[in-house]
Amino acid sequence: MDYLPSDFLQKMKTLLKEESEAFFATYKQEKTSGLRINPLKVSFEQWEEISPFAMNKIPFVENGYYYRREDAPGKHPYHAAGLYYIQEPSAMFVAEQLELSEGDMVLDLCAAPGGKTTAIGARLGNEGVLLSNEISAKRVKALSENVERFGLTNTAVINETPENLSAQFEECFDKIIVDAPCSGEGMFRKDPESCQYWSGDYVESCHHLQLEILSHAYAMLKKGGILLYSTCTFSPEENEQTIEQFVKTFPDMEILPIPHSHGVSPGRSEWTKTHFSDIAKTARLWPHHLQGEGHFVAKLRKTGGNEHSAPIMKGAKLPRAQAKLFQQFIEQTFVHFPFEWDRLFLKNDRLYFVPERMPDLSSLKAIRIGLPIGEFKKNRFEPHHSLALAVQTKDVQHHFELEQNGTLWERYLHGETIQTGKDRGWILLTIHGFPLGWGKEAKGIIKNFYPKGLRLS
């Protein structure tokens, strides 16, 4: 606890009073670690059966589990197959508060590294449309990789400012999540080095940035739409007071209640400037009340405004020669190709599956749109890694099982070739039946097509 800034210590003592002793005691305890399973790929029953880890259920998250740090699930092939997302337990609570409908148009405005995006995309069942935005060019790469690993096909990853998005998507979204940039006080136990950036001035600057981001989110939200706001900080200035000011500025935003159970606590109206009673409908997650780090969540509905539709993306259909090459690939590789042909679009020799209602993103920095299917190269079609992670073993003609207990899966993830003695063309490499990636089998050897940037070093 010696690493905590003295001003932060004093602030929390003043805020929490007699609770502060229990709060500070958590800094001497081990941080909690969690993973959230991917229902697009594995059911709860399946996971309980095949899980290689000793785990306990997280009571406030439907598909979340605590795991032991020594189990290192990030190094297991199930992680590469997208069976779960490693996420701090309290952070999982946020997306749980968003009720989703099949055709929803959803925006995750501050999305990296992808915890909320993968949770929402999976809960949408790859229906509707999810725009996942990250303003930082450095962080958007990890976001795109997590979307790929999870097998999301209804998602676009974009690298834009809230200002540019609000100019294009006025009152277009049914649901918006703002996991706002914050002072990160709730993560000091998890990441002690982050303390060095903390100051009272930094807290204040975060508060103003949050209000600016929320104003753009408000502009993009339809009448009747739901806004979910969250931070990983304890600071009332960035939590209760940010929402208090936001609702004062936009009086047609109504705070909705979040359940307070399993250690989840209400927001503190006494920490607002006007003792705003509705703040008690928000939620706080405290490390001395539950097994998790610090988080704040507010859920609001827009009662005014209008509803607009964004222009839909238009793409080039396949020319005859490329359609023939792709048809050959499908016939030689798949038993059942699970994506509609009329939703396939071609751009610069790259083929994509784009869901209905995907908006036109041509004027924005789009990193990934829908599902990359593959690329046309010198009279052949080469499938994309994303396609492998978005299909099931039953969809393809040939797959090769990389047993968990052997070394083949490690060799594959390192980029090595595998000897099989067969000659079957494109083949799906699997772990316990779950796809890991592509290989091309010829003359008894599977050539490795696992992406170089993802390979184990």
Wavefront OBJ file of the C-alpha trace (Angstrom):
o trace
v 0.000 0.000 0.000
v 3.060 2.242 0.260
v 2.831 2.958 -3.468
v -0.521 4.790 -3.184
v -0.312 8.611 -3.553
v -0.729 10.399 -0.205
v -3.456 12.693 -1.592
v -5.384 9.636 -2.796
v -5.081 8.010 0.632
v -6.420 11.106 2.347
v -9.232 11.507 -0.181
v -10.458 7.929 0.280
v -10.269 8.214 4.083
v -12.446 11.333 3.906
v -14.954 9.744 1.505
v -15.266 6.338 3.149
v -14.841 7.332 6.805
v -15.259 4.174 8.938
v -15.284 2.000 5.777
v -11.793 3.117 4.787
v -10.006 0.543 6.955
v -11.732 -2.367 5.177
v -11.123 -0.648 1.825
v -7.376 -0.196 2.358
v -7.051 -3.753 3.693
v -7.837 -5.024 0.166
v -4.529 -3.584 -1.088
v -2.739 -6.228 0.972
v -4.778 -8.972 -0.680
v -4.170 -10.726 -3.996
v -5.971 -9.191 -6.958
v -8.699 -11.295 -8.528
v -8.500 -12.720 -12.047
v -11.414 -13.673 -14.264
v -12.442 -15.022 -17.632
v -15.749 -14.821 -19.461
v -16.727 -17.688 -21.736
v -17.848 -17.104 -25.318
v -21.412 -18.421 -25.813
v -20.964 -18.211 -29.599
v -18.519 -21.103 -29.321
v -19.143 -23.035 -26.116
v -22.146 -23.591 -23.850
v -21.955 -23.374 -20.054
v -22.464 -27.132 -19.805
v -19.693 -27.798 -22.329
v -17.327 -25.447 -20.549
v -17.922 -27.034 -17.151
v -17.094 -30.365 -18.782
v -13.928 -29.409 -20.687
v -12.445 -26.602 -18.579
v -8.808 -27.392 -17.727
v -8.790 -24.832 -14.894
v -9.967 -24.870 -11.275
v -12.562 -22.090 -11.267
v -15.366 -20.527 -9.263
v -18.422 -18.778 -10.703
v -18.546 -14.980 -10.487
v -21.939 -14.341 -8.814
v -22.677 -11.016 -10.524
v -21.745 -12.112 -14.086
v -23.733 -14.729 -15.992
v -20.846 -16.379 -17.839
v -17.858 -15.230 -15.777
v -15.459 -17.288 -13.673
v -12.645 -16.585 -11.250
v -9.452 -18.490 -12.021
v -6.133 -19.033 -10.245
v -3.318 -16.909 -11.662
v -0.992 -19.914 -11.838
v -3.354 -21.542 -14.374
v -2.344 -18.887 -16.970
v -5.380 -19.292 -19.293
v -3.892 -16.805 -21.762
v -1.341 -19.458 -22.736
v -3.875 -22.240 -23.282
v -4.962 -23.049 -26.877
v -8.598 -22.490 -25.855
v -7.732 -18.786 -25.617
v -6.364 -18.766 -29.168
v -9.580 -20.520 -30.249
v -11.680 -17.724 -28.717
v -13.484 -19.830 -26.116
v -13.099 -17.098 -23.508
v -11.980 -13.537 -22.882
v -9.685 -12.745 -19.960
v -11.168 -9.791 -18.092
v -11.128 -8.243 -14.631
v -14.304 -9.517 -12.865
v -15.833 -6.119 -11.985
v -15.349 -4.948 -15.584
v -17.538 -7.854 -16.758
v -20.475 -6.425 -14.809
v -20.830 -3.432 -17.163
v -22.025 -5.148 -20.354
v -24.343 -7.366 -18.270
v -26.490 -4.284 -17.590
v -27.400 -3.777 -21.257
v -30.574 -5.539 -22.437
v -30.148 -6.339 -26.111
v -32.628 -7.019 -28.911
v -31.836 -9.017 -32.034
v -31.769 -6.134 -34.494
v -30.088 -3.524 -32.286
v -27.647 -0.986 -33.677
v -25.006 -0.700 -30.934
v -21.970 1.561 -30.495
v -19.082 0.829 -28.141
v -17.522 4.287 -28.202
v -14.286 3.721 -26.215
v -13.819 0.044 -26.968
v -10.185 -1.125 -26.617
v -9.072 -3.676 -25.712
v -12.481 -5.252 -26.396
v -14.008 -6.596 -23.183
v -17.351 -4.862 -23.620
v -17.364 -5.362 -27.410
v -16.813 -9.120 -27.213
v -19.447 -9.466 -24.482
v -22.052 -7.509 -26.448
v -21.213 -9.084 -29.808
v -21.605 -12.562 -28.332
v -24.851 -11.670 -26.554
v -26.244 -10.269 -29.808
v -25.616 -13.703 -31.309
v -23.971 -12.022 -34.308
v -27.314 -10.392 -35.127
v -27.835 -6.652 -35.492
v -24.830 -4.352 -35.937
v -22.072 -3.434 -33.497
v -19.678 -0.562 -34.167
v -16.599 -0.851 -31.979
v -14.617 2.383 -31.885
v -11.214 3.188 -30.426
v -9.621 6.617 -30.804
v -6.078 5.324 -30.147
v -4.351 3.907 -33.228
v -2.032 1.886 -30.955
v -4.863 0.219 -29.044
v -7.172 -0.490 -31.997
v -4.993 -3.410 -33.201
v -5.623 -5.407 -30.013
v -9.331 -4.578 -30.276
v -9.497 -5.960 -33.817
v -7.626 -9.130 -32.794
v -10.067 -9.768 -29.948
v -13.064 -9.280 -32.259
v -11.473 -11.788 -34.643
v -10.689 -14.331 -31.923
v -14.253 -14.197 -30.607
v -15.696 -15.000 -34.048
v -17.770 -11.819 -34.325
v -19.271 -11.302 -37.783
v -21.665 -8.402 -37.111
v -18.981 -5.974 -35.943
v -17.005 -3.140 -37.498
v -13.849 -1.880 -35.777
v -13.166 1.803 -36.350
v -10.439 4.245 -35.297
v -12.205 7.586 -34.978
v -12.911 10.532 -32.702
v -16.318 10.849 -31.032
v -16.729 14.155 -32.900
v -16.392 12.515 -36.328
v -18.788 9.743 -35.378
v -21.449 12.077 -34.001
v -21.306 14.122 -37.214
v -22.212 10.997 -39.227
v -24.555 9.113 -36.882
v -27.014 11.624 -35.484
v -29.669 9.770 -33.407
v -28.873 6.415 -35.058
v -28.017 4.010 -32.220
v -30.323 1.916 -30.038
v -27.597 1.327 -27.445
v -24.314 3.103 -26.694
v -21.603 2.131 -24.211
v -19.149 4.746 -22.956
v -16.430 3.006 -20.947
v -14.842 6.371 -20.381
v -11.171 7.320 -20.072
v -10.625 7.891 -16.351
v -8.029 8.308 -13.623
v -8.008 4.530 -13.088
v -8.108 4.566 -9.291
v -10.000 1.274 -9.280
v -7.038 -0.463 -10.941
v -4.285 0.685 -8.543
v -4.233 -2.728 -6.827
v -4.098 -4.542 -10.168
v -1.557 -2.160 -11.719
v 0.431 -0.231 -9.079
v 2.495 1.576 -11.737
v -0.607 3.438 -12.921
v -0.503 5.441 -9.670
v 2.301 7.602 -11.032
v -0.099 9.398 -13.401
v -2.634 10.239 -10.698
v -3.265 13.744 -9.365
v -6.224 15.917 -8.436
v -5.727 17.857 -11.670
v -5.787 14.629 -13.680
v -9.090 13.635 -12.065
v -10.549 17.021 -12.998
v -9.326 16.800 -16.611
v -10.866 13.314 -16.907
v -14.201 14.696 -15.652
v -14.270 17.323 -18.415
v -13.220 14.811 -21.094
v -15.966 12.429 -19.945
v -18.615 15.135 -20.275
v -17.384 15.926 -23.778
v -17.537 12.262 -24.827
v -20.996 11.881 -23.270
v -22.280 14.883 -25.228
v -21.293 13.148 -28.475
v -22.858 9.893 -27.284
v -26.078 11.781 -26.517
v -26.137 13.175 -30.067
v -25.862 9.652 -31.534
v -28.523 8.036 -29.336
v -32.051 7.484 -30.690
v -35.153 8.497 -28.810
v -35.770 5.652 -26.356
v -32.159 4.520 -26.683
v -30.049 3.319 -23.756
v -26.678 4.755 -22.734
v -24.358 2.802 -20.446
v -21.576 4.800 -18.781
v -18.746 3.210 -16.825
v -15.360 3.981 -15.312
v -12.750 2.025 -13.365
v -12.203 4.777 -10.810
v -13.476 5.628 -7.322
v -13.488 9.394 -7.873
v -16.949 10.986 -7.332
v -15.914 13.753 -9.746
v -15.708 11.185 -12.572
v -18.690 9.112 -11.479
v -21.641 10.595 -9.588
v -20.733 14.192 -10.451
v -20.153 13.451 -14.141
v -23.601 11.841 -14.413
v -25.164 14.617 -12.317
v -23.762 17.254 -14.686
v -24.669 15.225 -17.792
v -28.324 14.858 -16.748
v -28.472 18.539 -15.834
v -27.184 19.454 -19.320
v -29.466 16.948 -21.082
v -32.678 16.743 -18.984
v -34.275 14.194 -21.338
v -31.742 11.619 -20.072
v -33.369 9.487 -17.381
v -31.298 7.402 -14.946
v -32.470 3.775 -14.837
v -31.959 1.457 -11.846
v -29.161 -1.112 -11.806
v -29.630 -4.126 -9.482
v -27.656 -3.912 -6.248
v -26.940 -7.501 -5.257
v -23.958 -9.835 -4.720
v -22.005 -6.967 -3.147
v -22.833 -4.353 -5.810
v -23.560 -1.037 -4.053
v -25.615 2.035 -5.025
v -24.054 5.289 -6.185
v -23.649 7.891 -3.455
v -25.987 10.885 -3.733
v -24.108 12.598 -0.878
v -21.094 12.791 -3.204
v -22.976 14.884 -5.791
v -23.056 18.664 -5.674
v -26.864 18.808 -5.280
v -27.468 15.595 -3.270
v -29.053 14.222 -6.459
v -31.195 11.314 -5.211
v -31.465 9.493 -8.574
v -27.719 8.798 -8.396
v -28.562 5.970 -5.978
v -29.854 4.063 -9.048
v -26.280 3.824 -10.381
v -23.875 1.112 -9.237
v -20.506 0.974 -7.558
v -18.321 -2.099 -7.272
v -15.926 -1.884 -4.325
v -13.056 -4.319 -3.650
v -14.028 -4.565 0.035
v -17.628 -5.536 -0.866
v -16.962 -8.166 -3.557
v -14.202 -10.072 -5.343
v -13.189 -7.537 -7.958
v -11.575 -4.148 -8.516
v -13.248 -0.725 -8.441
v -15.928 0.179 -10.991
v -18.834 2.583 -11.482
v -21.796 2.026 -13.835
v -24.721 4.261 -14.795
v -27.582 3.349 -17.131
v -29.666 6.071 -18.783
v -32.536 6.294 -21.283
v -33.115 9.120 -23.757
v -36.750 10.209 -23.556
v -36.576 13.036 -26.102
v -35.179 13.535 -29.592
v -35.870 11.596 -32.781
v -34.773 8.481 -34.628
v -32.736 8.330 -37.831
v -31.232 5.575 -39.962
v -27.659 5.674 -41.213
v -26.983 5.081 -44.938
v -26.298 1.393 -45.559
v -22.957 0.144 -46.863
v -22.810 -0.720 -50.534
v -20.115 -2.941 -51.975
v -19.011 -4.461 -55.245
v -20.349 -7.916 -56.063
v -18.016 -10.670 -57.225
v -16.959 -10.568 -60.902
v -17.526 -13.840 -62.752
v -13.890 -15.047 -62.703
v -13.483 -14.461 -58.982
v -16.918 -15.907 -58.242
v -15.779 -19.093 -60.001
v -12.564 -19.293 -57.932
v -14.500 -18.747 -54.730
v -17.089 -21.367 -55.688
v -14.273 -23.863 -56.235
v -12.846 -23.070 -52.800
v -16.264 -23.543 -51.159
v -16.918 -26.851 -52.943
v -13.484 -28.217 -52.023
v -13.454 -26.978 -48.413
v -16.966 -26.735 -46.972
v -19.867 -29.068 -46.336
v -21.963 -26.041 -45.445
v -20.842 -22.425 -45.976
v -22.668 -20.544 -43.189
v -22.739 -17.052 -44.709
v -25.184 -15.611 -47.249
v -23.691 -15.068 -50.698
v -25.676 -11.878 -51.229
v -23.890 -10.323 -48.226
v -20.407 -10.918 -49.691
v -18.577 -7.800 -50.839
v -15.296 -7.358 -52.686
v -12.771 -4.611 -51.999
v -9.252 -4.603 -53.482
v -9.304 -8.384 -54.098
v -10.395 -8.981 -50.498
v -13.732 -10.640 -49.820
v -15.878 -9.730 -46.802
v -19.140 -10.854 -45.284
v -21.076 -7.735 -44.281
v -24.277 -8.042 -42.224
v -27.497 -6.317 -43.179
v -27.807 -2.728 -41.958
v -24.038 -2.261 -41.681
v -23.731 1.510 -42.148
v -21.600 3.154 -44.796
v -18.195 3.682 -43.198
v -16.367 4.890 -46.310
v -15.628 8.330 -44.839
v -14.266 6.872 -41.575
v -11.095 4.992 -40.623
v -12.491 1.459 -40.639
v -9.988 -1.185 -39.514
v -12.311 -4.151 -39.950
v -15.838 -4.437 -41.384
v -17.907 -7.543 -40.755
v -16.009 -10.777 -41.391
v -12.940 -10.958 -43.656
v -13.511 -14.118 -45.719
v -10.274 -14.197 -47.695
v -8.256 -12.833 -50.586
v -7.911 -13.576 -54.300
v -4.269 -14.249 -55.254
v -2.958 -15.331 -58.680
v -5.806 -17.562 -59.803
v -6.546 -18.897 -56.325
v -8.508 -17.965 -53.227
v -6.825 -17.910 -49.806
v -9.094 -17.935 -46.722
v -8.609 -15.401 -43.926
v -7.805 -16.453 -40.352
v -11.035 -14.729 -39.248
v -13.081 -17.192 -41.294
v -11.537 -20.139 -39.430
v -12.569 -18.620 -36.093
v -16.117 -17.854 -37.247
v -17.092 -21.329 -38.497
v -17.629 -24.672 -36.785
v -15.860 -27.943 -37.419
v -19.102 -29.445 -38.755
v -19.131 -26.811 -41.544
v -15.924 -28.041 -43.227
v -15.034 -31.189 -45.124
v -11.686 -31.771 -43.441
v -10.241 -30.924 -40.067
v -7.175 -32.056 -38.159
v -7.358 -32.380 -34.375
v -4.401 -31.034 -32.392
v -4.602 -32.932 -29.116
v -4.341 -30.868 -25.929
v -2.029 -33.314 -24.211
v 0.478 -33.524 -27.033
v 2.801 -30.966 -28.598
v 1.092 -30.576 -31.980
v -0.990 -27.565 -30.935
v 2.158 -25.769 -29.739
v 3.900 -26.567 -33.005
v 0.947 -25.227 -34.954
v 0.773 -22.001 -32.918
v 4.540 -21.581 -33.421
v 3.985 -21.709 -37.189
v 5.498 -25.138 -37.889
v 4.362 -27.592 -40.560
v 2.676 -30.863 -39.568
v 3.111 -34.237 -41.277
v -0.091 -36.180 -41.974
v 0.612 -38.356 -45.000
v -2.520 -37.036 -46.731
v -3.396 -34.572 -49.490
v -6.755 -32.853 -48.839
v -6.208 -29.163 -49.614
v -7.506 -26.533 -47.214
v -8.005 -27.991 -43.753
v -9.211 -26.602 -40.428
v -6.881 -27.181 -37.469
v -8.832 -27.742 -34.235
v -8.340 -28.186 -30.504
v -10.983 -30.385 -28.841
v -13.079 -29.739 -31.967
v -12.778 -25.929 -31.737
v -11.149 -24.191 -34.741
v -7.705 -22.624 -34.274
v -6.839 -21.711 -37.861
v -6.166 -22.869 -41.407
v -3.602 -25.144 -42.956
v -3.155 -26.401 -46.515
v -2.426 -30.083 -46.837
v -0.409 -31.291 -49.828
v 1.997 -34.203 -50.340
v 1.478 -35.424 -46.788
v 2.293 -32.117 -45.072
v 0.051 -29.377 -43.657
v 1.522 -25.989 -44.540
v 0.897 -23.591 -41.652
v -1.330 -20.552 -42.285
v -1.551 -19.379 -38.676
v -0.930 -15.586 -38.883
v 2.700 -14.647 -38.232
v 1.715 -11.790 -35.932
v -0.169 -14.179 -33.624
v 2.381 -16.991 -33.453
v 3.933 -18.040 -30.166
v 7.506 -16.838 -29.843
l 1 2 3 4 5 6 7 8 9 10 11 12 13 14 15 16 17 18 19 20 21 22 23 24 25 26 27 28 29 30 31 32 33 34 35 36 37 38 39 40 41 42 43 44 45 46 47 48 49 50 51 52 53 54 55 56 57 58 59 60 61 62 63 64 65 66 67 68 69 70 71 72 73 74 75 76 77 78 79 80 81 82 83 84 85 86 87 88 89 90 91 92 93 94 95 96 97 98 99 100 101 102 103 104 105 106 107 108 109 110 111 112 113 114 115 116 117 118 119 120 121 122 123 124 125 126 127 128 129 130 131 132 133 134 135 136 137 138 139 140 141 142 143 144 145 146 147 148 149 150 151 152 153 154 155 156 157 158 159 160 161 162 163 164 165 166 167 168 169 170 171 172 173 174 175 176 177 178 179 180 181 182 183 184 185 186 187 188 189 190 191 192 193 194 195 196 197 198 199 200 201 202 203 204 205 206 207 208 209 210 211 212 213 214 215 216 217 218 219 220 221 222 223 224 225 226 227 228 229 230 231 232 233 234 235 236 237 238 239 240 241 242 243 244 245 246 247 248 249 250 251 252 253 254 255 256 257 258 259 260 261 262 263 264 265 266 267 268 269 270 271 272 273 274 275 276 277 278 279 280 281 282 283 284 285 286 287 288 289 290 291 292 293 294 295 296 297 298 299 300 301 302 303 304 305 306 307 308 309 310 311 312 313 314 315 316 317 318 319 320 321 322 323 324 325 326 327 328 329 330 331 332 333 334 335 336 337 338 339 340 341 342 343 344 345 346 347 348 349 350 351 352 353 354 355 356 357 358 359 360 361 362 363 364 365 366 367 368 369 370 371 372 373 374 375 376 377 378 379 380 381 382 383 384 385 386 387 388 389 390 391 392 393 394 395 396 397 398 399 400 401 402 403 404 405 406 407 408 409 410 411 412 413 414 415 416 417 418 419 420 421 422 423 424 425 426 427 428 429 430 431 432 433 434 435 436 437 438 439 440 441 442 443 444 445 446 447 448 449 450 451 452 453 454 455 456 457
